[in-house]
Amino acid sequence: MRAVRMGERLNLALHELMARDPDVYLLGEDVADPYGGAFKITKGLSTRFGDRVRSTPLSEGAIVGAGAGLALAGGKAIVEIMFADFAALAFDQLVNFAAKSTAMYGRRVPLPLIVRCPSGGNRGYGPTHSQSPHKHFIGVPGLDVYELTPFHDPGELLERMLAARRPCLLFEDKVLYTLPAPEGGTVAGLFDHEVRGDVARVFLPGAEPDCAIVAHGGVAHRVIEAMRTLLLEEDVACELLVPARLYPLPELPGLERAGHVCVVEDGSPGGSWGAEVARVLHPRLWPALRRPITLIGAAERVIPAAPHLEREVLPQAERVHREILEALS
């Protein structure tokens, strides 16, 4: 049987959510059939749910503003931004309207809004369609930031975000859409995995980790590839923690057992998500850390369209392997 890809699982989760809850609406550019969204994540939804799924004009600010207004009026809105790069065009609506509207009216006001953002590179889409702009939304009061992971059930994640009754950004790595979700058994033929709440853990059974790695969902498969080569070629055991909620950062268990901590992300350096993770972890881990937390992210350059140049900018498994080995030595 063919393994179900993460994009298909997300599509199914949206179908199930809208079937269960008649208050959920979906808005975005070209989300209606027959197109079903740029990555086919909304395929079949407009045919099944009619005018609860609306294709909109090309205005990210208007789409997010309409979704936030719908949520304030008592509905539940899921908004699709075609590429995460274009979330910058909705920055005002997200940061100055949606995030503040839950608290600026003298009482707590529910605003169940999910803004879905297909993100990341490694597809050859070039500078304006390949970014991971997570860092621009980290630290905004009232705005939660999530990312799809290979290990978390998309339906449970959507339910949790709507239940929070506050605006949430959901980043979805475009490469992750094409990958099969792990269905029991081992990861990469070597590691076990478990999910507890917002955090997934990939680990070598019975081994104390030499390095603990924190990574978001879009880079998890590259990190696991590096973990495999580190174990087989260097006898270095790593443990991976993948939080589905990136901000506020959930509790990351077990890091005290590792001699070193590394954070891997696709974002560029400078005020990054990785720096936020290090900020949160340093006070807790200071007595246990033997060296500074290693941050691995994209190079400080525009993302090229040429695949071989794009690989040099975005962190690949080989670089994760190399930098962890250098840090441990």
C-alpha positions as semicolon CSV with decimal commas, in nm:
position;residue;x (nm);y (nm);z (nm)
1;M;0,000;0,000;0,000
2;R;0,120;0,352;-0,079
3;A;0,215;0,555;0,228
4;V;-0,010;0,855;0,291
5;R;0,175;1,183;0,244
6;M;0,155;1,469;0,491
7;G;-0,021;1,692;0,238
8;E;-0,294;1,432;0,198
9;R;-0,324;1,396;0,576
10;L;-0,368;1,772;0,611
11;N;-0,635;1,775;0,339
12;L;-0,820;1,493;0,515
13;A;-0,792;1,677;0,848
14;L;-0,953;1,988;0,698
15;H;-1,236;1,776;0,552
16;E;-1,300;1,613;0,890
17;L;-1,283;1,941;1,080
18;M;-1,528;2,120;0,850
19;A;-1,765;1,820;0,855
20;R;-1,771;1,822;1,237
21;D;-1,795;2,198;1,289
22;P;-2,034;2,406;1,073
23;D;-1,883;2,728;1,212
24;V;-1,549;2,673;1,036
25;Y;-1,485;2,876;0,720
26;L;-1,186;2,862;0,485
27;L;-1,059;3,160;0,285
28;G;-0,769;3,202;0,044
29;E;-0,649;3,257;-0,310
30;D;-0,760;2,980;-0,550
31;V;-0,863;2,746;-0,266
32;A;-1,188;2,645;-0,439
33;D;-1,220;2,353;-0,681
34;P;-1,114;2,265;-0,941
35;Y;-0,779;2,420;-0,842
36;G;-0,794;2,330;-0,472
37;G;-0,502;2,552;-0,369
38;A;-0,148;2,584;-0,504
39;F;-0,048;2,262;-0,323
40;K;-0,391;2,091;-0,340
41;I;-0,434;2,102;0,037
42;T;-0,791;2,239;-0,001
43;K;-0,890;1,999;-0,279
44;G;-1,256;1,894;-0,260
45;L;-1,349;2,129;0,023
46;S;-1,553;2,379;-0,180
47;T;-1,737;2,098;-0,360
48;R;-1,833;1,945;-0,028
49;F;-1,892;2,252;0,188
50;G;-2,012;2,512;-0,062
51;D;-1,986;2,877;0,035
52;R;-1,801;2,798;0,359
53;V;-1,494;2,781;0,131
54;R;-1,425;3,108;-0,052
55;S;-1,162;3,189;-0,313
56;T;-1,056;3,549;-0,259
57;P;-0,888;3,832;-0,450
58;L;-0,509;3,861;-0,436
59;S;-0,477;4,065;-0,118
60;E;-0,323;3,894;0,182
61;G;-0,410;4,186;0,407
62;A;-0,775;4,168;0,304
63;I;-0,789;3,788;0,341
64;V;-0,644;3,788;0,694
65;G;-0,851;4,092;0,791
66;A;-1,171;3,922;0,672
67;G;-1,076;3,602;0,856
68;A;-1,007;3,791;1,177
69;G;-1,336;3,979;1,146
70;L;-1,523;3,655;1,084
71;A;-1,364;3,504;1,397
72;L;-1,451;3,814;1,605
73;A;-1,812;3,783;1,487
74;G;-1,842;3,431;1,627
75;G;-1,718;3,210;1,344
76;K;-1,396;3,013;1,311
77;A;-1,166;3,106;1,025
78;I;-0,886;2,920;0,850
79;V;-0,697;3,143;0,606
80;E;-0,448;3,017;0,349
81;I;-0,156;3,236;0,245
82;M;-0,038;3,082;-0,083
83;F;0,332;3,120;0,009
84;A;0,460;3,209;0,356
85;D;0,671;3,487;0,200
86;F;0,346;3,679;0,140
87;A;0,253;3,676;0,509
88;A;0,456;3,999;0,515
89;L;0,169;4,160;0,323
90;A;-0,066;4,067;0,610
91;F;0,172;4,179;0,886
92;D;-0,043;4,471;0,994
93;Q;-0,361;4,262;1,015
94;L;-0,182;3,989;1,212
95;V;0,024;4,201;1,450
96;N;-0,184;4,516;1,495
97;F;-0,535;4,377;1,461
98;A;-0,577;4,002;1,516
99;A;-0,314;3,954;1,789
100;K;-0,435;4,257;1,986
101;S;-0,809;4,207;1,943
102;T;-0,830;3,932;2,203
103;A;-0,726;4,172;2,480
104;M;-0,779;4,538;2,388
105;Y;-1,154;4,573;2,446
106;G;-1,150;4,561;2,826
107;R;-1,241;4,192;2,837
108;R;-1,110;3,870;2,688
109;V;-1,249;3,829;2,336
110;P;-1,217;3,494;2,154
111;L;-1,064;3,508;1,806
112;P;-1,031;3,154;1,665
113;L;-0,818;3,219;1,356
114;I;-0,562;2,994;1,185
115;V;-0,342;3,143;0,914
116;R;-0,181;2,862;0,711
117;C;0,153;2,947;0,547
118;P;0,329;2,702;0,308
119;S;0,694;2,776;0,379
120;G;1,052;2,670;0,313
121;G;1,275;2,606;0,016
122;N;1,450;2,310;-0,146
123;R;1,201;2,329;-0,432
124;G;1,383;2,571;-0,663
125;Y;1,114;2,839;-0,631
126;G;1,358;3,126;-0,589
127;P;1,398;3,424;-0,354
128;T;1,034;3,530;-0,302
129;H;0,870;3,187;-0,271
130;S;1,114;2,989;-0,053
131;Q;1,155;3,169;0,278
132;S;1,084;3,060;0,633
133;P;0,981;3,394;0,787
134;H;0,897;3,253;1,132
135;K;1,122;3,497;1,317
136;H;0,919;3,800;1,213
137;F;0,622;3,668;1,415
138;I;0,809;3,536;1,721
139;G;0,742;3,738;2,037
140;V;0,416;3,904;1,928
141;P;0,183;3,912;2,232
142;G;-0,138;3,728;2,154
143;L;-0,006;3,547;1,844
144;D;0,084;3,177;1,865
145;V;0,320;3,026;1,607
146;Y;0,296;2,659;1,507
147;E;0,451;2,438;1,241
148;L;0,334;2,114;1,085
149;T;0,565;1,825;1,179
150;P;0,606;1,471;1,044
151;F;0,495;1,331;1,380
152;H;0,193;1,532;1,493
153;D;-0,156;1,451;1,368
154;P;-0,270;1,752;1,158
155;G;-0,632;1,716;1,269
156;E;-0,543;1,726;1,638
157;L;-0,318;2,024;1,575
158;L;-0,594;2,220;1,399
159;E;-0,840;2,137;1,677
160;R;-0,593;2,253;1,942
161;M;-0,530;2,584;1,766
162;L;-0,901;2,662;1,725
163;A;-0,969;2,560;2,086
164;A;-0,713;2,820;2,202
165;R;-0,954;3,086;2,063
166;R;-0,667;3,317;1,966
167;P;-0,492;3,386;1,635
168;C;-0,239;3,122;1,530
169;L;0,009;3,105;1,245
170;L;0,066;2,755;1,106
171;F;0,377;2,714;0,892
172;E;0,375;2,410;0,661
173;D;0,700;2,314;0,490
174;K;0,632;2,250;0,121
175;V;0,873;1,953;0,106
176;L;0,699;1,799;0,407
177;Y;0,374;1,785;0,204
178;T;0,536;1,523;-0,020
179;L;0,680;1,300;0,254
180;P;0,505;1,005;0,416
181;A;0,420;1,033;0,783
182;P;0,588;0,773;1,009
183;E;0,338;0,499;1,089
184;G;0,477;0,313;1,390
185;G;0,805;0,122;1,376
186;T;1,141;0,293;1,365
187;V;1,253;0,622;1,211
188;A;1,536;0,588;0,956
189;G;1,562;0,223;1,058
190;L;1,733;0,311;1,388
191;F;1,536;0,548;1,609
192;D;1,216;0,526;1,810
193;H;0,975;0,817;1,831
194;E;0,697;0,937;2,060
195;V;0,466;1,237;2,077
196;R;0,368;1,403;2,403
197;G;0,149;1,707;2,358
198;D;0,321;1,970;2,147
199;V;0,661;1,794;2,140
200;A;0,773;1,492;1,939
201;R;1,087;1,303;2,045
202;V;1,311;1,091;1,820
203;F;1,569;0,891;2,014
204;L;1,800;0,590;2,021
205;P;1,654;0,338;2,267
206;G;1,871;0,278;2,573
207;A;2,133;0,541;2,481
208;E;2,226;0,861;2,663
209;P;2,251;1,132;2,394
210;D;2,580;1,304;2,322
211;C;2,381;1,588;2,167
212;A;2,017;1,697;2,191
213;I;1,879;1,869;1,882
214;V;1,578;2,100;1,873
215;A;1,434;2,154;1,524
216;H;1,108;2,265;1,364
217;G;0,904;2,028;1,148
218;G;1,034;2,132;0,808
219;V;1,396;2,043;0,884
220;A;1,324;1,730;1,091
221;H;1,387;1,484;0,805
222;R;1,724;1,647;0,728
223;V;1,822;1,635;1,095
224;I;1,727;1,267;1,119
225;E;1,946;1,194;0,818
226;A;2,235;1,368;0,997
227;M;2,162;1,177;1,319
228;R;2,183;0,851;1,127
229;T;2,524;0,925;0,973
230;L;2,658;1,061;1,303
231;L;2,564;0,734;1,472
232;L;2,685;0,496;1,202
233;E;3,001;0,683;1,102
234;E;3,108;0,864;1,421
235;D;2,937;0,664;1,702
236;V;2,767;0,988;1,816
237;A;2,417;0,942;1,958
238;C;2,171;1,229;1,915
239;E;1,818;1,291;2,035
240;L;1,575;1,513;1,846
241;L;1,290;1,723;1,987
242;V;1,041;1,866;1,737
243;P;0,789;2,111;1,887
244;A;0,468;2,170;1,694
245;R;0,422;2,499;1,879
246;L;0,719;2,723;1,812
247;Y;0,601;3,021;2,017
248;P;0,539;3,030;2,304
249;L;0,792;2,746;2,325
250;P;0,655;2,441;2,511
251;E;0,852;2,255;2,776
252;L;1,131;2,055;2,607
253;P;1,201;1,747;2,823
254;G;1,524;1,565;2,891
255;L;1,775;1,820;2,764
256;E;1,974;1,803;3,088
257;R;2,087;1,451;2,995
258;A;2,277;1,570;2,687
259;G;2,622;1,724;2,699
260;H;2,537;1,962;2,418
261;V;2,228;2,125;2,264
262;C;2,189;2,229;1,901
263;V;1,900;2,417;1,736
264;V;1,838;2,371;1,362
265;E;1,609;2,592;1,154
266;D;1,557;2,711;0,797
267;G;1,535;3,078;0,894
268;S;1,817;3,328;0,852
269;P;2,034;3,443;1,145
270;G;1,957;3,749;1,353
271;G;1,658;3,757;1,589
272;S;1,576;3,402;1,482
273;W;1,357;3,127;1,626
274;G;1,677;2,942;1,717
275;A;1,796;3,242;1,917
276;E;1,461;3,246;2,100
277;V;1,499;2,875;2,185
278;A;1,850;2,942;2,318
279;R;1,720;3,236;2,523
280;V;1,456;3,016;2,686
281;L;1,690;2,722;2,747
282;H;2,002;2,897;2,876
283;P;1,877;2,978;3,230
284;R;1,745;2,625;3,274
285;L;2,045;2,441;3,128
286;W;2,330;2,666;3,239
287;P;2,456;2,426;3,512
288;A;2,450;2,130;3,269
289;L;2,584;2,286;2,948
290;R;2,947;2,210;2,866
291;R;2,958;2,450;2,570
292;P;2,734;2,718;2,416
293;I;2,418;2,610;2,233
294;T;2,492;2,564;1,862
295;L;2,260;2,748;1,622
296;I;2,235;2,616;1,266
297;G;2,025;2,808;1,016
298;A;2,018;2,948;0,667
299;A;2,304;3,156;0,536
300;E;2,256;3,532;0,546
301;R;2,179;3,548;0,175
302;V;1,883;3,563;-0,061
303;I;1,762;3,210;-0,147
304;P;1,863;3,129;-0,509
305;A;1,646;2,940;-0,756
306;A;1,932;2,719;-0,884
307;P;1,910;2,394;-0,682
308;H;2,284;2,359;-0,619
309;L;2,306;2,718;-0,491
310;E;1,987;2,685;-0,286
311;R;2,139;2,385;-0,106
312;E;2,435;2,602;-0,004
313;V;2,205;2,859;0,157
314;L;1,962;2,626;0,339
315;P;2,096;2,383;0,602
316;Q;2,130;2,027;0,469
317;A;2,200;1,702;0,653
318;E;2,571;1,716;0,569
319;R;2,608;2,057;0,735
320;V;2,417;1,949;1,046
321;H;2,646;1,643;1,070
322;R;2,959;1,856;1,030
323;E;2,866;2,131;1,276
324;I;2,753;1,894;1,551
325;L;3,074;1,695;1,515
326;E;3,282;2,015;1,532
327;A;3,093;2,134;1,842
328;L;3,144;1,803;2,021
329;S;3,514;1,794;1,938
